[in-house]
Amino acid sequence: MTKRINKAQILASLSLAFILGIAAIPTATYATDGAVVASLDQTNDEGVAPASTDQTGNPTESWKKTTATGAEILSLGRDIDKISNYTLMSGIVYQVEYLRSGTCAKFEANCPNLRSNIVNAMPSGSDMTGWDQKSFYEIVPLAKASADYNTNTVLQKAVGEAESMIDDLQLNLITNLHYIGAGTVSDLKTKTVAELVTMAEALPKYAQYDTLELAKRQATAYVAGLTNENEATAENAKYYNDLYTAALAVDAAFVATPTNLPDTSVNTPTDDKTNTKAPNTGIFGDGENKTAIAAVGGLIVVAAASMIIAARKTLKRKVQKIRKF
């Protein structure tokens, strides 16, 4: 018997930012009904933070480095995790990426490609014209409608895994869109996958968040390959500056914490065990209080808590190698 793909493992790789970033996110609340969506759009028309100027009126970028260490890149990544709404938007970007492509390869290495599984399972000579222009969720019903679907067990398995993954991603996307303020749960549940994806991609600065995620993943992979994270080089500075630029496009007021200063963040672990219970997600009913949620609770919601718990043991070693932020 062929071993079934571990769907929780795939979903967990989509949520690495949540798994490893919980302790780094500052306490905050997420307002619904459009308030957070409105707060996202704080840059100029190009989505790029305006440059500051020196006394002569010339633009200056004092944050830029000519050399940087790997440790400074990692510190910058942790500061980015604290940007308001970053966690929610990061989750949305991941979910849309997989629904579009059928893989998380844009952000992660060694991610199972459910789209390829379907394409490879199609009989030789099948007409797949135009499939390369369609999103992952669009080719699933096409494959299911193929002439030999009812007798092709390999294709049935590939389609079944894809449908299950799409269902979970759709549920997570509904949750994230709700908490970012894009609509009520009941309204979002009436939307098709295509409509949800379109709504997500239309959020203010979605493209800038997408760019930031890619820059962050590239920097992560680069630092993971360094033999000495404390050595300052010009090549390190390129990744640092690219990542900082992407962060400013998302938040024009973003300022990185100097790495030589002690961490005085409000997120420093304490013995206070109060207010740690996660709130109801609201995804299965509209009777809960959805006006505001604690950031830790929000993380559990958008990352799909049950999936993270199920996958934590199998992914722990892999995650530590891939992600260092």
N, C-alpha and C positions, 0 to 999 in steps of 0.2 A: 504494500500500500504506500502510495506517495505521501510523504509528510506534508501536512497543510502549512501554508505560510503563517507565521505568527503575526497576526494583524496588529496586536498590541505593540509589537516591536516596531512596526512601521509607523504607527501613530505616535509612538514615543519619540522616534527620531524627529518627527515634525514638531515636538514640544520640548526640545532640548533646552531652549531658552528659559522655559518655565521650570524644568526639573532642577537645573543648577542655579537658577537666579532667584529663588524664593527669598533667601535671607538678605539679598542685596536690594530688594525693592522697598522704597520708603512707604510708610503708612499713608494711605490716601483713600479717597472715596471716588466712586464712579457714578455720576449722575446720568439718568436716562432721559428719553424723550428729546434727544437732539442737543442737550447741553454740552456733552463731551465732544460731539462732532463739531459743534461750533468752535470749541476751544482749540481744535487741532489746527485750524487755519490761521497761523500767526506769522507767516513769512510774507515776503512781497510776491508779486504776480508770478515771478519765475520760480518760486519755492526755494529761493536761496537767501540766506541771512545777509542783510546789508553789511558791508565791511565798515569797521570803525576807521577814523581818520586821525592823523597826527596833527601837530600844531600848524603845519603848512597846508592842511587840507588834503594831503595825499592819503590814499587808502593804506591801511596797515593790517597785518594779520600776525599779531604778536604771539599767538599760540603756535604758529608753525615752527617746526624743528628742522635743523640741518642734520642732526644726528639724534637717534633715540635708542632706547634699550627695549628689549622684548618685555621687560617688566612694566615699562611705561605704556606699552600697547595694551597689555592686560589690564592695567589700572584704568586706562581710557575706556575699555570695554565694560568694566564694572560701573563706571560713571554713566555710560550710555544706558545701562539697564535701569537706571533711576529716573530717566526722562519720563515726565508725566505721560500716561497712556501708552508708553512704549510696549508694555507687556501685552495689552490687548491688540494693538496694531501688529505686533510681531506675530501673534497667533493667527490673525486674519491673513497676513501675508503668506504664512506657511500653508494654511488650509486652501487658499485660492491657488497657490502654486501646484499643490498636488492634484486638485480637481482639474486644473488646466492640463497638466503634463502627465499625470499618472505615476509620478516619481518625485522624490524630494532631492534629486541629484543636483539641482541648482544650488542648494545650500549644504547638502550632506554627501559624503562619500559612502559607497556601498549600500545604497538604499534600494530595496527591491522595486523593480519596475513592473507594476501591474499592467500597464499599457502594453509593454512588450510581450508579456505573457499571453495576452489576448491575440495580438497580431501573430505571434508564433504558433498559436493553436488553430488559426484559421486554415482550412484545407487549401492545398496547392491549387492555384488557379482562381481563387476567390477574388471577386471584384471589390477591391478596397480603394477605389478611386476617390481622392479627396480626403481620405482619412488623415493624411499628414497635416491638413489644415483644420482639423476638428480637435476639440478638447477631449480629454480622457473620458469625461462623463458623457460625451456625445457619441463615442464609438461603442460604448457598452450596449445600448439597445440595438445598434446596427449588427453587432456580433450575435446578439441573442436572436435576431430575426433571420440569421443565415439558414440556408436550406437544410444543412445536416446538423443543426444545433442539437436536436433531440436525440441524436445517436452519437454525437461527438463528446465523449466524457471529459476529454482534456479541455475542450473549449468550455464545457459547462462548469468545470472547476474554476477556470480562469475568470469567467464571467461572474460566478458566484462570489469569489473573493473580491472582485472589483465592486460589485453591488454592495457588499457588506461594508467595504471601506468607504465608499461614497456616502452611504447612509450615516456612518459615524462622523465623517467630515462635515456633512450637511448639518448634523445636530450641533457640532462644535461651532460651526460658523454662525448658526442662528444665535447661539448663546453669546458669542463674542460681539456680533452686530447689535444684539440687544443691550449689552453692557456698555458699548461704545456710544449708545444713544441713537442708533439708526432705526429703531422701531420697537414695538411691543413684541413679546414672544408669540402671542396669538396671531398677529399680523405676519410676522416673519415665517411662521410655520405654514402659511398658505402659499409661500413663494416656491417656485421651482429652483433647482440647483442653478440653472442659468441666470435666473433673476437675482439670486443671492450673490453670485459671483460678480454680476454687473454692479450691484449695490456696493459691494466691498471695494471694487476697483474705482468706484466714483467717490469714495471717501476722500476728504481733504488730505493732500500730501501722501496718498497711497503710494505713488511712484517713488517718492522720496524715502518712505519706509522700506520699500522693496530694495532700493539702492543701498540703504544703510545695512539691511540684513546681509546682502551679498558682500559688502565691504567687510562686515564683521566676520563672516565665515572665512573669507580669504585671509584676513589677518590672523584668525585663529589657527588655520592650517599652517600659515607661515611661521608663527611663533612656536608651534608644536615641533617644527623641524630645526629650531635653533639649538646649537650645542651650549650656548651661554646666553641666557636671557638678560644678563646684566651688562653685556657688551654693547656700547653705543656705536651704531653704524649709520651711514647714509641710507642704506637699503631699508633698515628698520624705520627710518624717518619717513620714507615714502608711504609705507603702510599706515603709520601713525597719522600722517597728514591727510591721506585719503579718507581714513576713518573719521577723523575730526571734521573734515569738510562735509561728509555725509551726515554727521550728527547735527551740524549747524543748519543744514537744509531742512531738517525735521524740527529743530528747536533753535531759533535765532539767538536765544539767550543762553545756550548751553556753554558751560565753562567746566573744564576738567579739573579735578582735584590734583594739586601738585603731589607727585609721588613721594616726596620727602617729608610730607606732613603726616602725622598720625591720623588714623581713621576715627573721626568723632561723629560718624553718622548716627542718626537716631535708630539705625537698624542694628546697632551693637547688641549682641545677645544679652539678655538679662534673665533673672530668675522669675520675672513676672509671668505667670501662666494664665492671666485673665484674658478674656475675650479672644480665645483661640478657636472657638467652635466655628466651623464654616457654615455660612448661611445656605438656605435652600436655593438651588440654582434658578428656580422659576421656570425651568424648561418644560416641566410636565403639568404646569397649572399656573393660573394667573392670580391666585389668591395671596401669594407671598408679597412681602415688602421688597420691591425692586427699585426703590428710589435711590438707595445708596448701599454699598457693600464695602467691607474692609478689604485692603489690597491683598492680604494673604488669602482671604476667602475668595476674592476675585481670581487669584492665580489658580486656585483649585478648580474653580468653575471653568475657566477658559482652557485649562490644560487637561480637562477630563480626569478627575481624581482617580476614578477606578482604573482607568487605563494606565496611569503612571504607577500606581501601586502594583499592578499586575506585572508591569514590565521592568520595574526598578532593578530587580535582581539580575535579570538577563542582560540589561543594558549598562549596568554600573561600570564595568571595566571598559567597555567600548566608548561610553560617553566621556570618561575621564581622559581617554586618549585623544578623542576628536575635539572636545571643547574645553578651553581653559579659562574662558571668561566666567 
